[in-house]
Amino acid sequence: MLSFFSSLFPTSYFLPGWLTPDANPVHSLLQGLVGACGISVLCSLIRLHLFLEEESWSEKNDTWSQKTPSHQNRTTTGLVGKLQFLFVAGTLAVVGSRVASLVVLEFCLRAISGLVTAGPESKKFVQQLLIQSQFSLGCALTCSLHFLHEGASQRWLSLLLAAALSWFLARQATLLLHHVLSLYKLHSSQRYCGICIGLLASGRRLQPCLCRSMIITFCVAVVAAVSVINQHFLSATEALRFWTPLTICYTLLVVYMQDEQHRTPGGQAVLNTVVVRLGGLMVLMLTVGRWADVLHILMCFLGEASCLIPTKDLLDAALSQGEEDYTHYTKRDHQRRPQTQEKQHRR
């Protein structure tokens, strides 16, 4: 049955050699579906975390009680959300394992350098990094599945089970988000909903758990990415010829982007860095890659845009929340100083 569906896709008789897919199209489609489901779960949990943070702030500050966060009204549901999900799944299915591996390695390098240079703004940087990691997470899942199921006799069945489980998790995360957005205030005050009471008691653990899950996912993806990329080289000299300019150029590029993003924070700066990152990756592929890799990087532009543009409100919310945390910290510090001075004066 699988061979019948695979025969319906174009083959090398109809397409040039550099446009012929390296993997089975059915396998690629199932992997793309798993990656899109992972992105959906990530977005739902990020929106849930930001909502819980703003609710905790509103309890402490009565002036915020009448304020409705903008990202609550922009959850992608209905036909638009389904079309976006299908587009992201199709993009991840088209992008090859080699380019997906490069996207994973580039994101890990950017995340490590950003955490080192973030300093006191590490919390705000982590929130923004989680939002920016959507398409990279999809590439990490597809790359890991390609590596783990390589050579399996019933590969399509394993990927089908993984896709079904991912779909179930994405659906449950979406239902949880809708439930909390609509009924959290009522249920947390009346205290008769186990889900809302649990989030009220341990909602602050959501982001640390999400960060740990992302770290585990990308650690597996890095091993898979290095293995996938090294399979395309015939000798150590060719591998060194690829990795040396990649490491040097991207280290300099990442440092420049981190400084630029610190100077001009916001959603527009994030979109600008996406263009710079993928543009540098395209120049590298034009030097040492293949034409298929260049085409896949162009697809990555569309994938990053389809993930970041609908969630631009989350970037703005994370940025404003970081500024509010800083102002609250400064006010509390100014209030503590006169008290300490009075105590010292009495002594």
C-alpha positions in Angstrom: 0.0 0.0 0.0 2.8 2.4 0.9 4.6 1.7 -2.4 1.3 2.5 -4.3 1.0 6.0 -2.7 4.7 6.6 -3.1 4.4 5.9 -6.9 1.9 8.7 -7.2 4.6 11.4 -6.4 6.8 12.8 -9.1 10.0 10.9 -9.7 13.3 11.6 -11.5 11.5 10.9 -14.9 9.6 14.1 -14.5 12.0 16.3 -12.4 15.7 17.2 -12.6 18.1 15.3 -10.5 18.6 18.1 -8.0 14.8 18.5 -7.5 14.2 14.8 -6.8 13.5 14.2 -3.1 16.1 12.3 -1.2 13.6 10.6 1.1 10.3 8.9 0.6 7.6 11.6 0.2 5.2 9.8 2.6 7.9 9.6 5.2 8.7 13.3 4.8 5.0 14.2 5.0 4.6 12.3 8.3 7.7 13.9 9.7 6.5 17.3 8.7 3.2 16.6 10.4 5.0 15.7 13.6 7.1 18.9 13.4 4.0 21.0 12.9 2.3 19.4 15.9 5.3 20.2 18.0 5.2 23.8 17.0 1.5 23.9 17.8 2.1 22.5 21.3 4.9 25.0 21.9 2.8 28.0 20.9 -0.1 26.9 23.1 2.1 26.5 26.1 3.8 29.9 25.5 0.5 31.6 25.3 -0.6 29.8 28.4 2.5 30.8 30.3 2.1 34.5 29.3 -1.5 34.5 30.3 -0.7 33.0 33.8 2.0 35.6 34.2 -0.3 38.5 33.4 -3.0 37.1 35.7 -0.5 36.9 38.6 0.4 40.5 37.8 -3.2 41.6 37.7 -3.8 40.2 41.2 -1.0 42.3 42.6 -1.8 45.5 40.6 -5.5 46.4 40.5 -4.9 48.9 37.7 -4.3 46.0 35.3 -7.7 44.3 36.1 -9.5 45.9 33.3 -6.7 45.4 30.7 -7.1 42.6 28.2 -3.8 41.3 26.8 -3.6 41.6 23.0 -2.2 38.1 22.5 -5.4 36.5 24.0 -7.5 37.9 21.1 -5.1 36.7 18.4 -5.0 33.0 19.0 -5.1 31.4 15.5 -8.2 29.3 15.4 -10.6 28.2 12.8 -9.8 28.1 9.1 -6.8 30.4 9.4 -5.2 28.3 12.1 -5.8 25.1 10.1 -4.3 26.6 6.9 -1.2 27.8 8.8 -0.8 24.3 10.4 -1.0 22.6 7.0 1.4 25.1 5.4 4.0 24.6 8.2 3.6 20.8 7.9 4.1 21.0 4.1 7.1 23.3 4.4 8.8 20.9 6.9 8.0 18.0 4.7 9.7 19.7 1.7 12.8 20.9 3.5 15.5 18.2 3.3 17.2 16.6 6.3 20.5 18.3 5.4 19.1 21.9 5.6 17.0 21.0 8.6 20.2 19.9 10.3 21.9 23.2 9.5 18.9 25.1 10.9 19.1 23.1 14.1 22.9 23.7 14.5 22.5 27.4 13.8 19.8 27.8 16.4 21.8 26.0 19.0 24.8 28.2 18.3 22.6 31.3 18.5 20.9 30.1 21.8 24.2 29.4 23.5 25.8 32.7 22.5 22.7 34.6 23.4 22.5 33.1 26.9 26.2 33.9 27.5 25.7 37.6 26.5 22.2 38.1 27.9 23.4 39.0 31.4 20.6 40.3 33.7 18.1 40.2 30.9 18.3 36.4 30.6 14.6 35.8 31.6 13.4 38.1 28.8 15.8 36.5 26.4 14.6 33.0 27.2 11.0 34.0 26.6 11.9 35.5 23.2 14.1 32.6 22.3 11.2 30.1 22.9 9.0 32.1 20.6 11.8 32.3 17.9 12.5 28.6 18.2 9.2 27.5 16.5 10.5 26.6 13.0 13.8 25.4 14.5 11.8 23.0 16.7 10.0 21.6 13.7 13.3 21.1 12.0 14.7 19.4 15.1 11.8 17.0 15.3 12.0 16.1 11.6 15.8 15.7 11.7 15.6 13.5 14.8 12.9 11.3 13.3 14.9 10.9 10.1 18.0 9.9 12.1 16.2 7.5 14.5 14.1 5.7 11.9 16.8 5.4 9.3 17.0 1.9 8.0 13.9 0.7 9.8 11.9 -1.9 8.0 8.5 -0.5 9.0 9.5 3.1 9.1 6.1 4.4 7.8 4.2 2.6 10.6 6.5 4.1 13.3 6.1 7.6 11.8 2.3 7.2 11.5 2.1 6.3 15.2 4.3 9.3 16.0 2.2 11.6 13.9 -1.0 10.3 15.6 0.4 10.8 19.1 1.7 14.3 18.1 -1.7 15.2 16.8 -3.3 14.1 20.0 -0.9 16.2 22.1 -1.4 19.3 19.9 -5.2 18.9 20.2 -5.0 18.6 24.0 -2.7 21.6 24.3 -5.1 23.7 22.2 -8.1 22.6 24.2 -6.2 23.4 27.5 -5.4 26.9 26.2 -9.0 27.6 25.2 -10.3 26.4 28.5 -7.8 28.5 30.5 -8.4 31.7 28.5 -12.1 31.5 28.9 -12.7 30.0 32.4 -9.5 30.5 34.4 -10.7 33.6 36.3 -13.9 32.0 37.3 -12.6 28.6 38.2 -9.5 29.9 40.1 -11.7 32.1 42.2 -14.4 29.4 42.9 -11.8 26.7 43.2 -13.8 23.8 41.7 -11.7 23.0 38.6 -8.7 20.7 39.0 -6.9 22.0 35.9 -7.2 25.7 36.9 -6.4 25.0 40.5 -3.3 23.1 39.4 -2.2 26.0 37.2 -2.9 28.4 40.0 -0.7 26.5 42.4 2.2 25.5 40.1 1.8 27.7 37.0 5.2 29.2 37.4 6.8 25.8 36.8 5.5 25.7 33.2 8.3 27.7 31.6 11.1 25.8 33.4 9.6 22.5 32.3 9.2 23.8 28.8 12.8 24.9 28.7 14.0 21.5 29.9 11.9 19.8 27.3 13.4 22.0 24.6 16.9 21.3 25.8 16.4 17.6 25.6 14.9 17.9 22.2 17.7 20.0 20.7 20.4 17.8 22.3 19.0 14.8 20.5 18.6 16.9 17.3 22.2 18.1 17.5 23.5 14.5 17.5 21.1 13.7 14.6 22.1 16.8 12.7 25.9 16.1 12.9 25.3 12.5 11.8 23.0 13.5 8.9 25.4 16.2 7.6 28.5 13.9 7.8 26.8 11.3 5.7 26.9 13.7 2.7 30.8 13.9 2.8 33.1 11.3 1.2 36.2 12.3 3.2 37.4 14.2 6.2 38.9 16.9 4.0 35.5 17.6 2.4 33.9 17.7 5.9 36.5 20.1 7.2 36.0 22.3 4.1 32.3 22.6 5.0 32.5 22.9 8.8 35.3 25.5 9.0 33.6 28.4 7.1 30.3 27.4 8.7 31.6 27.8 12.2 33.7 30.9 11.7 31.1 32.8 9.6 28.2 31.9 11.8 29.9 32.7 15.0 30.7 36.3 13.8 27.1 36.6 12.4 25.5 35.5 15.6 27.6 37.9 17.7 26.5 40.7 15.4 22.8 39.8 15.5 22.8 39.6 19.3 24.2 43.1 19.6 21.8 44.4 17.0 18.8 42.8 18.8 19.9 44.2 22.1 20.0 47.7 20.5 16.7 47.5 18.8 14.5 45.0 20.6 11.1 44.1 19.2 9.2 42.0 16.7 10.6 43.8 13.7 14.2 43.2 14.9 13.5 39.5 15.1 12.2 39.3 11.6 15.3 41.2 10.4 17.6 38.7 12.1 15.7 35.8 10.4 16.5 37.4 7.0 20.2 37.9 7.9 20.6 34.3 9.3 19.0 32.5 6.4 20.7 34.9 4.0 24.1 33.9 5.4 23.1 30.3 5.3 22.1 30.6 1.6 25.5 32.2 0.7 27.2 29.3 2.4 25.1 26.8 0.5 25.9 28.5 -2.8 29.5 28.0 -1.9 29.7 24.4 -0.7 26.1 23.1 -1.1 23.8 21.9 -3.8 21.0 23.6 -5.7 18.4 21.5 -3.8 19.8 23.0 -0.5 19.3 26.5 -1.9 15.7 25.7 -2.7 15.2 24.3 0.7 16.6 27.4 2.4 14.1 29.5 0.4 11.4 27.3 1.8 12.8 27.9 5.3 12.2 31.7 4.7 8.5 30.9 4.2 8.5 28.5 7.2 10.0 31.0 9.5 7.6 33.7 8.3 4.6 31.5 8.7 5.6 30.8 12.3 6.8 34.2 13.5 4.3 36.6 11.8 1.2 35.1 13.5 3.0 35.1 16.8 4.4 38.6 16.6 2.0 39.6 19.4 3.8 37.0 21.7 7.1 38.7 21.0 5.6 42.1 21.9 4.0 40.7 25.0 7.2 39.0 26.2 9.1 42.3 25.6 6.6 44.4 27.5 6.5 41.9 30.3 10.3 42.1 30.6 10.1 45.9 30.8 7.3 45.7 33.4 9.4 43.3 35.5 12.3 45.7 35.3 10.2 48.7 36.4 8.7 46.7 39.2 12.2 45.7 40.4 13.4 49.3 40.3 10.4 50.6 42.3 10.8 47.9 44.9 14.5 48.8 45.1 13.7 52.5 45.6 11.2 51.6 48.3 13.7 49.5 50.2 16.5 52.0 50.2 14.9 54.6 52.6 13.9 51.8 55.0 17.5 50.5 55.2 18.8 54.1 55.6 16.4 54.7 58.5 17.5 51.4 60.2 21.1 52.4 59.9 20.4 55.9 61.2 18.6 54.5 64.3 21.6 52.2 65.0 
